Amino acid sequence: DSVVVGERRWQEARLRMERAWKGVSDDVIIVRTPAGNRDACGIDFWVGDSYVVYAESDTGGTLFTGRCQRTEFTRYAKEDLQYLENRMDSSPQPGEVFSD
């Protein structure tokens, strides 16, 4: 789907999240990415591929992303995935108490 906001055109993609920081497993999110010749940082999302998505949200909660924010195919993002995996493994569990 394509959306025009102001003078800029955005592509919308519906992505199913498998794991996300503070996300719910199997949530479906809508992400907008720049579209058109003037927007060099846009990213094409393809059905069947997986991505590491770095997004910003506006005050209404709409998520925006593009290659300028490191969004990339999972197969090219091994370093980022390792970092996120380490963060998730060390995250506090519900009810966990810290000594400090």
C-alpha positions in Angstrom: 0.0 0.0 0.0 1.1 3.6 -0.7 0.3 6.6 1.5 1.0 10.3 0.9 1.8 12.5 3.9 2.5 16.1 3.1 4.7 16.0 -0.1 6.2 12.6 0.7 5.1 9.2 -0.4 5.4 6.2 1.9 5.1 2.5 1.3 3.4 0.6 4.0 4.4 -3.0 4.9 2.7 -5.3 7.4 5.3 -7.3 9.2 4.8 -10.2 11.6 7.2 -10.0 14.5 8.7 -13.3 15.8 10.8 -11.7 18.6 11.0 -8.1 19.6 12.3 -6.1 22.5 9.2 -5.3 24.6 7.1 -6.8 21.8 4.5 -9.6 21.8 5.3 -12.7 19.9 3.5 -12.9 16.6 2.3 -9.2 16.7 1.6 -7.7 13.3 2.9 -4.2 12.9 2.6 -1.7 10.1 5.8 0.1 9.1 6.2 3.0 6.6 9.3 3.4 4.5 10.1 6.1 2.0 9.0 5.4 -1.6 9.8 6.9 -4.9 12.9 8.2 -6.7 13.6 11.1 -4.3 13.8 8.8 -1.2 17.1 7.0 -1.4 16.8 5.5 2.1 13.6 3.5 1.5 13.7 -0.3 1.8 11.7 -2.8 -0.2 10.1 -5.5 2.0 9.6 -8.8 0.3 7.2 -11.5 1.3 9.0 -14.5 2.8 12.2 -12.6 3.8 13.0 -11.7 7.3 14.4 -8.4 8.5 16.0 -6.6 11.4 13.9 -3.4 11.6 15.1 -0.2 13.3 12.2 2.2 13.3 11.2 5.5 14.7 7.6 6.4 15.8 5.7 9.6 15.5 3.4 11.0 18.2 0.6 8.9 16.8 2.6 5.6 17.1 3.2 5.1 13.3 6.5 3.4 12.7 8.9 4.7 10.1 12.1 2.9 8.8 14.5 2.8 6.0 18.1 1.7 5.1 19.3 5.0 6.8 18.3 3.5 10.1 20.1 0.2 9.6 17.0 -1.8 8.7 18.4 -4.8 6.8 17.7 -8.4 5.7 18.3 -10.7 8.6 21.0 -12.6 6.6 23.1 -9.5 6.5 22.6 -8.5 10.1 24.4 -11.2 12.1 26.2 -8.7 14.4 23.0 -6.9 15.3 21.1 -10.1 15.9 23.9 -11.3 18.2 23.7 -8.1 20.2 19.9 -8.3 20.5 20.1 -11.9 21.5 22.6 -11.1 24.3 20.4 -8.2 25.5 17.3 -10.5 25.6 19.2 -13.2 27.5 20.3 -10.7 30.1 17.0 -8.9 30.5 15.3 -9.0 33.9 12.5 -11.5 34.3 9.1 -10.5 35.7 9.4 -10.5 39.5 13.2 -10.6 39.5 14.7 -8.7 42.5 18.0 -6.8 42.3 20.3 -6.3 45.3 21.1 -2.7 44.4 
